[in-house]
């Protein structure tokens, strides 16, 4: 960084202040489409909030959007129409606020990547990874070079196939697998199936040391990383997957679940199915899974017609499924008065 002086305001901006993160391919796509600058402001505001919430959804009242983007409410309404038409956002209307039937509850906005950009995403260059700082072979000590290679090599933590697209990576891995023996191929397939980070190679393996390290690094990346826990608690590792405290779905998860149920179930049964699925995820059999995984399991069973009422579910169990009071939300969605553009 040029001129590290603490009195230079440019250095202070770079070092201490927040940045707005905008992916270059998406930003150039917006420019090519001729999106109005006001619509860009609204889109990047929801992009930033969705990235901070880690689910790409946000619930911001339209008046707050207008204030933060320095626009008026009618302009923000027109911006939403433009962004929805381009497939950049999707808004879920929760209806009236249950606490005040004369007011509209805040809509939930999900930012999306348009399909036209997805098909050409591989054309854009990728950022350099940590593998660019790999030590050269000449830096390896002679003592380490004289050490015999073990049958199981500890994989290094780096990108095994740098500067390659996904299709080229798959082709390179297929070529490495073709050079393996039958026993090594079975071990490789089993490691992929079980998501383990290592495999053994034969004494007469046709793969070089670098190729074996590439295979093991790939397995390490695909492996399931266990959660860090003290050694004394290893006996209770099986029960650590089940949440110990009470679970409550966030407003974004409830909105996503309601939207998917409206497309998968009969409209007359949507409210009852939503109540059953929420109870099963929060207190029933699906509680041991992550929230997104549990929702996918329930939706698959509903689409296949295999869903049944959860066992031990109280007949009169209910909770407010429309007001966002989950602890995971950053703030409670505030109602706003219905207005026209």
N, C-alpha and C positions, 0 to 999 in steps of 0.2 A: 504494500500500500504506500503510495507516495506521500511524503511529508506527514509523519506521525505526530505532528504537533497537536497538543490537546486544545489549543486555542483556535484551531481552524474549524469553522462551523461545518465544513464538508466532512471532516474526519469525525466530528461528533455525530452527524447524521448517519454515517456509515457504521459507526461503532456502537451507538447507544440506542438509536431509534428503531421502530418497527419497519419492516418492509412489507409491501404488498406482493404476494407470490402469484405470478401469472404465467402459466405454461405457454411457451412460445408458439407451439403449433395451434393451440386453441385461440390465442390472441390474433395470429395471422389469419385464421379462418374467419374470425369476426370482422376483420378489416376487409377481406375479400367479399363478404356478404353485404358490405355497406351498412352494418348495423349502426343506428344513430348513437352518438356519444352518450346521450342520456340513458339509452337502454344498456349500453356497456357499463355505465356506473351501477345500475341496478343489478346486472348480472354478476359483476365482480364482488359486490357487497354480499350477495347470497353465497357466492363461491367461497369467500373468506369465512363466513360464519359456518357454512356446512363443513368446511375443512377443519375448523376448530372443534365442532361437535363430533367429528370423526364418523359421521354417517351421511354427509352431504345433504342434510336437511336443516332447515332453519324456520323459525316462527317469529317473524318480525312484523309488527303492525305497519300498515301502509303509511301512516303518518310518520312513523319513525324512519321508514325507508326514504320518504321525501325529505325529511330533515337531514339525514346523514348524507344523502346524495345531492343536497342543495337543489331540489326540484319541487314542483307542486304536486298535489295528490293526483290531479287529472293526468299529468304527464307520466307519473309512475304507473297509472292504470293502462295507458297506451303502451308503455314499455313492456308491461307484462304480456299484452296481446302480441307484440312483436316477438318476444322471446319464446312464448308458447308456440307460435307459428313456425319458428325455426327449430323447434325441438330442443331448445337449450334449457328449459326449466319445465317442471311439472308441479302444479299446485293442487293440493288436496283441501277442499273446502269442508271444514268440520261442522258447518251449519250455525245455528244460533247458539249463543252463549247460554248454557243451562242456568247460570246464576242471574242472567238478565235477558229474558226472551226478546226484548226490544233492541238488542245489540247483536252484531255479527261477531263470532269468534274469529281469532286470527288464523288465517290460512297457513298451511305448512307448505313450504316451497322446497323442492328438490332440484338441484342443479344436475344437468345431464350433458353427455358428450354426443354431438350429432353423429348419425350413422355415416354421413359423407366424410367426416374427419377420421372415423375409425378405420375405413378401408385404406387410407393413405398415411396412417400414423407411422408405419415402418419406414417411410421415406425421409423422415426427419432424423437428424443425427442424435445420438444419445450422449449424455454427459459422461466425462471420463470417470471411471470407478477407481477404487483403491488399488486395483491390480497394476495401474500404471507406475506405481512406486515399488515394483518388485525388485529385489536385489538381483544383480547379474550373477551368472554362474562363476565368474572369476572371483567374486567375493566370498565364495564358500571355502571354508578352511580345508587344508589337505586331510586333517584328522577326520573331519566329517565325511569327506569323500571316500576315505578308506574304510569306513564302517559298512559292514555288509547290510544289504537291504532286507528288512524284515518281511515276513509273509503278509502281515497286515500293516499297511502304511497309515499313519495318522494324517488325515486330510488337512491341508492348509486352508485357512479362512480367506479365500479370495474368489474372484470370479473365474470359473474354470475355462470359459470360452468367451473372452472379452471381444468387444467390437463385432459381435455377430447378431443377426436378427434371430427371431424365434425359429423360423423355418430352417435357417442354417445351423442353429444349435441342435435341433432334432436330427438333422442329417448327419452332423458330426458324431452325435451319440450313437446313432445307428451304425455308423462305420466302426466305432470302437467296440460295440457289442458284437459285430460280425467277426472281429479278430479274437474274441474270447473263445475259450474252450467250452464244451457243453456244460461242465460243472460250474465254470465261472458264469456262464449265462444264467444258469438256474439260481446261483447265489445273487447275481445282480437283480434278477426279476423278483426274488424273494425280499431283497432289501428295499426295492421300490414298493412292493406290496405292503410291507410292514413299516415303512417310513423310518428305517434305521439308517445310521450315518456311517456304516462301514461294511466291508465284505472281505473275504479272503481270496487270494489268488494262488494258482498252482505254481509249483517250482519251475515248470517249463512254460510259463506264460509267455505268449507272443506279444504282450503289451510292454512297452518300455516303462521306466520309472515315472516319467512325466505323464504318460497316458494313464497309468494307474492312479497317479495323484489327481488327474482330471476327473476320472470316474468317481473317486472317493469324495472329491469336493462337490461334485454334482449331487451325490447321495446325502452329503451333509446339509446342503441347501434345502433339499426336499424333505429332510428328516423333521419329525415333530419334536420341537424343543420342549422338554419338561420344565415345569415351573420351578424356580429356585426354592428350595426348602432345606431346613437343617437336617443333618444326618440322623438325629435322634427321632425325627418324625417320619422316617422311611417306612416304618411299619404301618402307618396310617395313610400311605400315599393313595390307596384305592379310594378312601373316603374323601380325599381332598378335592376331587372333581365336583362334588356336590356343594353348592353354596351353603355356607353355614348360617348366614343371616337371612332375613326376609328379602325376597326379590320382588321388584315392581317394574313393569315395562315402562319405558319412557313414552312421552307423547309422540315422538317420531316413530317408534316401533308400533305403537297402537294405530297410528294413521296408516302406516304401511300395511299392517295386518288387515285393517278394515278394507283397504283398497283391494288387496289380493283376494279377500273373501268375497267381495262383491262380484269379482270376475269368476271365482271358482264355485261358489255355492248358489243355491236358490235364493233370490232376493228376499223371499218371505222368511228364510231361515238364517239370514246373515247375522242378525242381532244375537240369536241364541247360540249360533256357532262361535261368534266372537267371544261370548261369555265363557263358553266351554274351553276354547283354546287358551284364553287368558288365564283361566284357573289352572289348566294343566301345565302351563309354562311357569306360572308363579308358585304353585303349591302342589301340583300333581306329578305325574310320571315324567313329563318333559322338563322338569326343573333341573335335572342333572346335566342337560345340554346347554350350550350357549344360546342366547336369545335368538339369534338369526338362524342357527341350525335347528332349534326347536320349532320355529315358525315354518321352516321349509318342510320338516317332517309332518307337521299337522296339515299344511296345505296339500301335500302330496296325498295323504290319506283321504282328505275331503274330495279331491279331484277323482280319486279312484273309487269313491263310495265306500271306503273301509273305515271311515271315522265313526266312532260310537261315543256316547256320553262317558266322560272320565269316571273311573271307579272312585268311590268315596267322595264325590263332589256333592256338597250340600245342595239341597233342592232350591233354596232361596238365597244362594250366594250371589252377591252383587257388589260392585264398586263403581265409582264414577270413571267411565271409560272415555269421556269426552273432554274433561278439564285436565290440563297438563299439570299435575302436581307430583310428578315423579322426581325422586332425588337426583336423578342423572341430568335433569334439565338445568340449564344455567339460570333461567329466569322463567317465571310463570307468564304464559302468553296473556297479554292484556287485550280485553275486548275493545272494539272500535265501532263507532256508529256507522250504519250502512249509508253509503253515499254513492251517487252515480258520477261517472267521469264528466 
